[in-house]
Amino acid sequence: MKMNVMVAHDGESSDDARPLRSGVLEYITVIGIFDSGVGGLTVWQHVSDAAPQADLWYLADQANVPYGPRPLDEVRSIVTGVTDRLVLMGASTVVMACHTASAAALEEMRSRHPGIDFVGLEPAIKPATEWTTTGRVGVLATSTTLDGPLYARVVERYAGDVDIVTRPAPELVTMVEAGETDNAVVEDAVVPLIDAGIDALVLGCTHFGFLASEIAAVAGPSVHVIDPAPAVAAQVLRVADLNGSGTRNFETTGDEIAFVHQLERLIR
């Protein structure tokens, strides 16, 4: 797989920056996928595997990672800039592969760019409530996701009589970005939910997908761990233009060399 990796610079706004098909005066239409860091690569991988011919543009906003501890208004402002960048680069579909970004700005971005298809993430409360037999579901997420109106609407719509137990875990985001695995940190995040009697655990942050096996090991075989990435990717495949030449562009607002090392470690 050929990868093009670049650094995003503030103020880039020229249409000349948009990619062209080689030798043809035709702008490439891409599927734009973004996250505060590398967590959205869990979604990117499923889309890439299922649609190798599609043109994908992944943007990691690592200058602002993590989004989770930031106020909703600040995240909304950041996401506006990231979305505008992807639209500039030719995105006809924008995937907010980040629960926090979706909670803060999904509806606003749909209004801002009415001609663009948006796919966002919401905590997978619905499948968790369908799975549980104990009537108690756990949600690992960021504080901004848990405090956002999107999460509140999802819980109101689907939770019913099911008891939802939440735990913010921003330290897991930091661990994934650093390429580390510390079982003690995972245990600190997961064990309180297990002690609360859950039998279904929602991964409410795409970063957590890279720790799914470690989380499942702590949770034990009686707890069903739900990673939303496959379902989100399936929605992308339903709405996006999958015709292309199979280009894979990666962009970071952070350190390019460190980002390349992360890509080499995390994608296949």
Secondary structure, 3 states (H helix, E strand, C coil): CCCEEEECCCCCCCHHHCCECCCCCCECCEEEEEECCCCCHHHHHHHHHHCCCCCEEEEECCCCCCCCCCCHHHHHHHHHHHHHHHHHCCEEEEEECCHHHHHHHHHHHHHHCCCCEEECCCCCHHHHHHHCCCCEEEEEECHHHHHCHHHHHHHHHHCCCCEEEEEECHHHHHHHHHCCCCHHHHHHHHHHHHHCCCCEEEECCHHHHHHHHHHHHHHCCCCEEECCHHHHHHHHHHHCCCCCCCCEEEEECCCHHHHHHHHHHHCC
